[in-house]
Amino acid sequence: MVNCPVCDAGLDIDEDELDEGDEFTCDECGAELAVASTDPLEIEPAADGDEDDEDDDDLDEDEEEDEDEELEEEEDEDEDEDWK
C-alpha cells in the first residue's frame, strides 16, 4: 500500500492500473496527487499550476496598479473641471 505524501494516510488505489502522470485526490486530506514513477511507485503532490498561481498573483497586482492609476487620472480630471 502506498501512502499520501501530504498526510501519510493509506491510499486505496490499484497500484497495477496506475500510469506515470495519472492524477487523483487523497480521500483523507483532499490533496491533488500525481504518479511520479511506476517502478518503483512514487506518488507526489500534483504540480497543479502552483507556479501559475504565483504568476497570476503578479498579474493581479499589475491590474490593481493599472486600476489605481486610472482612478487617479479620473480624480485629476474631476479637479480640473472644478477649476473651470
DSSP file (Angstrom, degrees, kcal/mol; ACC not computed):
  #  RESIDUE AA STRUCTURE BP1 BP2  ACC     N-H-->O    O-->H-N    N-H-->O    O-->H-N    TCO  KAPPA ALPHA  PHI   PSI    X-CA   Y-CA   Z-CA
    1    1 A M              0   0    0      0, 0.0     2,-0.3     0, 0.0    11,-0.1   0.000 360.0 360.0 360.0 140.6    0.0    0.0    0.0
    2    2 A V        -     0   0    0      9,-0.5     9,-3.0    11,-0.2     2,-0.3  -0.772 360.0-139.1-102.7 147.7    1.2    3.5   -0.9
    3    3 A N  B     -A   10   0A   0     -2,-0.3     7,-0.2     7,-0.2    40,-0.2  -0.754  24.2 -99.7-108.4 153.4    0.7    6.5    1.4
    4    4 A C     >  -     0   0    0      5,-2.9     4,-1.7    -2,-0.3    40,-0.0  -0.504  24.9-143.7 -65.2 129.9   -0.3   10.1    0.7
    5    5 A P  T  4 S+     0   0    0      0, 0.0    -1,-0.1     0, 0.0    39,-0.0   0.643  97.2  48.1 -72.3 -11.9    2.9   12.3    0.7
    6    6 A V  T  4 S+     0   0    0      3,-0.1    -2,-0.0    25,-0.0    -3,-0.0   0.905 132.7   7.6 -92.2 -51.2    0.9   15.1    2.3
    7    7 A C  T  4 S-     0   0    0      2,-0.1    -1,-0.0    24,-0.0    -3,-0.0   0.476  90.2-126.0-114.4  -4.4   -0.9   13.5    5.2
    8    8 A D     <  +     0   0    0     -4,-1.7     2,-0.1     1,-0.2     3,-0.0   0.612  56.9 149.0  69.6  14.9    0.6   10.0    5.2
    9    9 A A        -     0   0    0      1,-0.1    -5,-2.9    -6,-0.1    -1,-0.2  -0.493  57.4 -98.8 -75.4 149.4   -2.8    8.3    5.0
   10   10 A G  B     -A    3   0A   0     -7,-0.2     2,-0.5    -2,-0.1    -7,-0.2  -0.509  37.0-135.7 -67.9 133.5   -3.0    5.0    3.2
   11   11 A L        -     0   0    0     -9,-3.0     2,-1.6    -2,-0.2    -9,-0.5  -0.814   1.7-143.6 -97.3 127.7   -4.3    5.4   -0.4
   12   12 A D        +     0   0    0     -2,-0.5     2,-0.3   -11,-0.1    -9,-0.0  -0.622  53.0 131.3 -90.1  79.1   -6.9    3.0   -1.6
   13   13 A I        -     0   0    0     -2,-1.6     2,-1.1   -11,-0.1   -11,-0.2  -0.939  65.3-114.3-131.4 152.9   -5.7    2.7   -5.2
   14   14 A D    >   -     0   0    0     -2,-0.3     3,-1.6     1,-0.2     4,-0.3  -0.759  27.6-164.5 -87.0 100.7   -5.0   -0.2   -7.5
   15   15 A E  G >  S+     0   0    0     -2,-1.1     3,-1.0     1,-0.3    -1,-0.2   0.773  83.1  61.4 -60.1 -28.9   -1.3    0.2   -8.0
   16   16 A D  G 3  S+     0   0    0      1,-0.2    -1,-0.3    -3,-0.1    -2,-0.0   0.730 103.2  50.4 -71.3 -21.9   -1.2   -2.1  -11.0
   17   17 A E  G <  S+     0   0    0     -3,-1.6     2,-0.3     2,-0.0    -1,-0.2   0.376  87.4 107.0 -98.5   4.3   -3.5    0.2  -13.0
   18   18 A L    <   -     0   0    0     -3,-1.0     2,-0.3    -4,-0.3    -5,-0.0  -0.616  48.1-166.7 -86.2 142.7   -1.6    3.4  -12.4
   19   19 A D    >   -     0   0    0     -2,-0.3     3,-2.2    18,-0.0    16,-0.3  -0.906  37.9 -85.4-121.3 154.2    0.5    5.1  -15.1
   20   20 A E  T 3  S+     0   0    0     -2,-0.3    16,-0.2     1,-0.3     3,-0.1  -0.355 117.0  25.4 -58.2 132.3    3.1    7.8  -14.8
   21   21 A G  T 3  S+     0   0    0     14,-2.7    -1,-0.3     1,-0.3    15,-0.1   0.228  84.6 141.3  95.6 -12.8    1.3   11.2  -14.8
   22   22 A D    <   -     0   0    0     -3,-2.2    13,-2.3    13,-0.1     2,-0.4  -0.347  37.2-153.2 -60.3 142.0   -2.0    9.9  -13.5
   23   23 A E  E     +B   34   0B   0     11,-0.2     2,-0.3    -3,-0.1    11,-0.2  -0.928  23.3 153.8-121.5 146.6   -3.7   12.3  -11.1
   24   24 A F  E     -B   33   0B   0      9,-2.2     9,-3.5    -2,-0.4     2,-0.4  -0.938  36.8-104.8-157.4 174.4   -6.1   11.6   -8.2
   25   25 A T  E     -B   32   0B   0     -2,-0.3     2,-0.4     7,-0.2     7,-0.2  -0.889  27.2-118.8-114.3 139.4   -7.2   13.1   -4.9
   26   26 A C     >  -     0   0    0      5,-2.4     4,-1.7    -2,-0.4   -15,-0.1  -0.614  17.8-147.5 -72.0 127.3   -6.4   11.8   -1.4
   27   27 A D  T  4 S+     0   0    0     -2,-0.4    -1,-0.1     1,-0.2   -16,-0.1   0.788  93.3  48.4 -66.9 -27.2   -9.6   10.9    0.3
   28   28 A E  T  4 S+     0   0    0    -18,-0.1    -1,-0.2     1,-0.1   -17,-0.0   0.953 129.6  11.7 -80.5 -52.4   -8.3   11.9    3.7
   29   29 A C  T  4 S-     0   0    0      2,-0.1    -2,-0.2   -20,-0.0    -1,-0.1   0.567  91.6-123.7-108.4 -10.3   -6.8   15.4    3.1
   30   30 A G     <  +     0   0    0     -4,-1.7    -3,-0.1     1,-0.2     2,-0.1   0.562  53.1 157.6  81.4   7.5   -8.1   16.3   -0.3
   31   31 A A        -     0   0    0     -6,-0.1    -5,-2.4     1,-0.1     2,-0.5  -0.406  45.9-121.4 -68.2 140.2   -4.6   16.8   -1.8
   32   32 A E  E     -B   25   0B   0     -7,-0.2    14,-2.8    14,-0.1     2,-0.3  -0.734  39.6-171.3 -79.8 124.3   -4.2   16.6   -5.5
   33   33 A L  E     -BC  24  45B   0     -9,-3.5    -9,-2.2    -2,-0.5     2,-0.3  -0.817  12.6-162.5-120.9 157.4   -1.7   13.8   -6.2
   34   34 A A  E     -BC  23  44B   0     10,-3.0    10,-2.6    -2,-0.3     2,-0.7  -0.978  27.9-112.3-138.3 151.2    0.2   12.5   -9.2
   35   35 A V  E     + C   0  43B   0    -13,-2.3   -14,-2.7    -2,-0.3     8,-0.2  -0.751  30.6 179.0 -83.1 115.1    2.1    9.4  -10.1
   36   36 A A  E     -     0   0B   0      6,-2.7     2,-0.3    -2,-0.7    -1,-0.2   0.799  69.5  -0.6 -85.5 -32.1    5.7   10.4  -10.5
   37   37 A S  E   > - C   0  42B   0      5,-1.4     5,-2.7     1,-0.1    -1,-0.3  -0.987  48.6-157.2-157.0 147.5    7.0    6.9  -11.2
   38   38 A T  E   5S+ C   0  41B   0     -2,-0.3     3,-0.5     3,-0.3    -1,-0.1   0.648  80.8  69.0-102.5 -18.7    5.5    3.4  -11.5
   39   39 A D  T   5S+     0   0    0      1,-0.7    -1,-0.2     3,-0.0     2,-0.1  -0.757 122.3  12.8-142.1  93.5    8.7    1.4  -10.9
   40   40 A P  T   5S-     0   0    0      0, 0.0    -1,-0.7     0, 0.0     2,-0.4   0.570 112.4-118.3 -76.2 159.2    9.1    1.9   -8.0
   41   41 A L  E   5 +C   38   0B   0     -3,-0.5     2,-0.4    -2,-0.1    -3,-0.3  -0.502  38.5 179.0 -68.8 122.1    5.7    3.5   -7.4
   42   42 A E  E   < -C   37   0B   0     -5,-2.7    -6,-2.7    -2,-0.4    -5,-1.4  -0.995  10.6-166.9-129.5 128.5    6.2    7.1   -6.3
   43   43 A I  E     +C   35   0B   0     -2,-0.4    -8,-0.2    -8,-0.2   -40,-0.1  -0.925  13.2 171.7-113.0 136.9    3.3    9.5   -5.5
   44   44 A E  E     -C   34   0B   0    -10,-2.6   -10,-3.0    -2,-0.4     2,-0.1  -0.948  44.0 -81.1-139.1 160.6    3.8   13.2   -5.2
   45   45 A P  E     -C   33   0B   0      0, 0.0   -12,-0.3     0, 0.0     2,-0.1  -0.403  58.5-106.8 -59.0 136.2    1.7   16.3   -4.8
   46   46 A A        -     0   0    0    -14,-2.8     2,-2.2   -22,-0.2   -14,-0.1  -0.412  15.3-128.6 -67.9 138.4    0.4   17.3   -8.3
   47   47 A A        +     0   0    0      1,-0.1     2,-2.5    -2,-0.1    -1,-0.1  -0.474  41.3 174.2 -81.4  66.2    2.0   20.4   -9.8
   48   48 A D        -     0   0    0     -2,-2.2    -1,-0.1     1,-0.2    -2,-0.1  -0.225  68.9 -63.5 -79.8  51.1   -1.5   21.6  -10.3
   49   49 A G  S  > S+     0   0    0     -2,-2.5     4,-2.2     3,-0.1    -1,-0.2   0.706  88.2 144.2  81.6  17.3   -0.5   25.1  -11.6
   50   50 A D  H  > S+     0   0    0      1,-0.2     4,-1.3     2,-0.2    -2,-0.1   0.914  76.4  48.3 -57.3 -41.7    1.1   26.2   -8.4
   51   51 A E  H  > S+     0   0    0      1,-0.2     4,-1.7     2,-0.2    -1,-0.2   0.889 108.7  54.3 -65.3 -37.3    3.7   28.1  -10.3
   52   52 A D  H  > S+     0   0    0      1,-0.2     4,-2.9     2,-0.2    -1,-0.2   0.854 100.4  60.8 -63.9 -34.1    1.0   29.6  -12.5
   53   53 A D  H  X S+     0   0    0     -4,-2.2     4,-2.3     1,-0.2    -1,-0.2   0.902 103.1  50.8 -60.3 -39.6   -0.8   30.8   -9.3
   54   54 A E  H  X S+     0   0    0     -4,-1.3     4,-1.8     1,-0.2    -1,-0.2   0.927 111.2  47.8 -63.7 -42.5    2.3   32.9   -8.5
   55   55 A D  H  X S+     0   0    0     -4,-1.7     4,-2.2     1,-0.2    -2,-0.2   0.902 110.0  52.9 -63.3 -40.0    2.3   34.4  -12.0
   56   56 A D  H  X S+     0   0    0     -4,-2.9     4,-2.7     1,-0.2    -1,-0.2   0.887 105.5  54.7 -61.8 -38.8   -1.4   35.1  -11.7
   57   57 A D  H  X S+     0   0    0     -4,-2.3     4,-2.3     1,-0.2    -1,-0.2   0.911 107.1  50.5 -61.0 -41.2   -0.7   36.9   -8.4
   58   58 A D  H  X S+     0   0    0     -4,-1.8     4,-2.2     1,-0.2    -1,-0.2   0.914 110.7  49.1 -62.5 -42.0    1.8   39.1  -10.2
   59   59 A L  H  X S+     0   0    0     -4,-2.2     4,-2.9     1,-0.2    -2,-0.2   0.910 108.9  52.8 -63.7 -41.4   -0.8   39.9  -12.9
   60   60 A D  H  X S+     0   0    0     -4,-2.7     4,-2.5     1,-0.2    -1,-0.2   0.908 108.8  49.7 -60.8 -41.3   -3.4   40.7  -10.3
   61   61 A E  H  X S+     0   0    0     -4,-2.3     4,-2.3     2,-0.2    -1,-0.2   0.915 111.4  49.0 -63.8 -41.5   -1.0   43.2   -8.7
   62   62 A D  H  X S+     0   0    0     -4,-2.2     4,-2.4     1,-0.2    -2,-0.2   0.914 111.0  50.0 -63.3 -42.1   -0.3   44.8  -12.1
   63   63 A E  H  X S+     0   0    0     -4,-2.9     4,-2.4     1,-0.2    -2,-0.2   0.899 109.5  51.3 -62.8 -40.2   -4.0   45.0  -12.8
   64   64 A E  H  X S+     0   0    0     -4,-2.5     4,-2.5     2,-0.2    -1,-0.2   0.904 109.3  50.6 -63.3 -40.4   -4.6   46.6   -9.4
   65   65 A E  H  X S+     0   0    0     -4,-2.3     4,-2.4     2,-0.2    -2,-0.2   0.917 110.0  50.2 -63.3 -42.1   -1.8   49.2  -10.1
   66   66 A D  H  X S+     0   0    0     -4,-2.4     4,-2.4     1,-0.2    -2,-0.2   0.911 110.9  49.0 -61.3 -42.6   -3.4   50.0  -13.5
   67   67 A E  H  X S+     0   0    0     -4,-2.4     4,-2.3     1,-0.2    -1,-0.2   0.903 110.3  51.2 -63.9 -40.5   -6.8   50.5  -11.8
   68   68 A D  H  X S+     0   0    0     -4,-2.5     4,-2.3     1,-0.2    -2,-0.2   0.913 110.2  49.3 -62.0 -42.6   -5.2   52.7   -9.2
   69   69 A E  H  X S+     0   0    0     -4,-2.4     4,-2.3     1,-0.2    -2,-0.2   0.908 110.3  50.8 -63.8 -40.9   -3.6   54.8  -12.0
   70   70 A E  H  X S+     0   0    0     -4,-2.4     4,-2.3     1,-0.2    -1,-0.2   0.904 110.1  49.8 -63.2 -40.9   -7.0   55.1  -13.8
   71   71 A L  H  X S+     0   0    0     -4,-2.3     4,-2.3     1,-0.2    -1,-0.2   0.905 110.1  50.4 -63.7 -41.4   -8.7   56.2  -10.6
   72   72 A E  H  X S+     0   0    0     -4,-2.3     4,-2.4     2,-0.2    -1,-0.2   0.903 109.9  50.6 -63.3 -40.7   -6.0   58.9  -10.0
   73   73 A E  H  X S+     0   0    0     -4,-2.3     4,-2.3     1,-0.2    -2,-0.2   0.908 110.2  49.7 -64.0 -41.1   -6.4   60.1  -13.6
   74   74 A E  H  X S+     0   0    0     -4,-2.3     4,-2.2     2,-0.2    -2,-0.2   0.899 110.6  50.0 -63.6 -40.1  -10.2   60.4  -13.2
   75   75 A E  H  X S+     0   0    0     -4,-2.3     4,-2.3     2,-0.2    -1,-0.2   0.901 109.6  51.4 -65.1 -40.1   -9.7   62.3   -9.9
   76   76 A D  H  X S+     0   0    0     -4,-2.4     4,-2.2     1,-0.2    -2,-0.2   0.906 109.6  49.9 -62.8 -40.8   -7.3   64.7  -11.7
   77   77 A E  H  X S+     0   0    0     -4,-2.3     4,-2.0     1,-0.2    -1,-0.2   0.899 109.6  51.3 -64.3 -40.1   -9.8   65.3  -14.4
   78   78 A D  H  X S+     0   0    0     -4,-2.2     4,-1.8     1,-0.2    -1,-0.2   0.903 109.6  49.8 -62.9 -41.3  -12.5   66.0  -11.8
   79   79 A E  H  X S+     0   0    0     -4,-2.3     4,-1.2     1,-0.2    -1,-0.2   0.891 108.5  53.1 -64.7 -39.6  -10.2   68.5  -10.1
   80   80 A D  H  X S+     0   0    0     -4,-2.2     4,-0.8     1,-0.2     3,-0.4   0.901 108.1  50.5 -62.4 -40.2   -9.5   70.2  -13.5
   81   81 A E  H >< S+     0   0    0     -4,-2.0     3,-0.6     1,-0.2    -1,-0.2   0.858 104.5  58.2 -66.0 -34.8  -13.3   70.5  -14.1
   82   82 A D  H 3< S+     0   0    0     -4,-1.8    -1,-0.2     1,-0.2    -2,-0.2   0.821 101.4  56.4 -64.8 -29.7  -13.7   72.1  -10.7
   83   83 A W  H 3<        0   0    0     -4,-1.2    -1,-0.2    -3,-0.4    -2,-0.2   0.773 360.0 360.0 -71.6 -25.9  -11.2   74.8  -11.6
   84   84 A K    <<        0   0    0     -4,-0.8    -1,-0.2    -3,-0.6    -2,-0.2   0.486 360.0 360.0 -74.4 360.0  -13.3   75.8  -14.7
